């Protein structure tokens, strides 16, 4: 799997769980203590995630830390 496919799947997985949890990007940003523009960039493939961001997103969405194992 190439890096672009991996990042796309990762972004879509977090977006899916954000929607399942009935959260806006703004609410997820607040709960994860990340900038809303960063969340938008991740979901749109413009930002490359760093591990700590993945950890914070997983915490906010009540998912395993981090959710990397479930993207393949």
N, C-alpha and C positions, 0 to 999 in steps of 0.2 A: 504494500500500500504506500503510495507516495505521500509526501507531507501535506500537499494541498487537499487530498482526499481525507486524510486524517483530521486536519483542522476543520474541514467542512463538516465532517461527521460529529466532531466534538461540539462545534457551535450549534448544530441542529439538535443535538441531544440536550444541551442545556436549555435551548429555546423551547423544546418540547416540554421539558419538566417545568419551566417557568409558566407556560400556558396551562399545564395540568394543575399547577398550584394557584391558578387564577391571579397571577402577579403581572403587573406591568413592568416594563424595563426600569421605570423609576423606583418602583417598590423593591425590586430585586437589588437595584443599586444601593438603596438605603439599607436594606437588610444585610447586604454583603459588605457594606462600607467601601464600595467601589463607585467610581464615577459612572453616571448614566451613559455618557458618550462612549466610555470604554465597553460597557455592556452592549450597546448598539454596534460598535465596531467589531466586537467578538462575533455577534450573531450574523453580521454581514460579511465576515471574512476580512475585514480591514485591519484587525488587531491580532497579533499573535499572543496567545495566553501565556502568562507566567504561572509557575506552580502555585504560588501563594494566592493568586487570583482564582485558580481552579479550586483551591481549598475553601476560600471564602464563599464562592458560588455554591459549592457542595453543601457547606454549612447552612446557607440561607435556604436552600431547597430541600434540606433534610435528606441528602444523598450520601452514598459512600465517599470516602475521601481518598484522593479525588476520583472522579467518575471515569477515569481513563480506561479501566478494564472493560467497561460496558460499551465502548464505541466500536470495537472491531467487528 
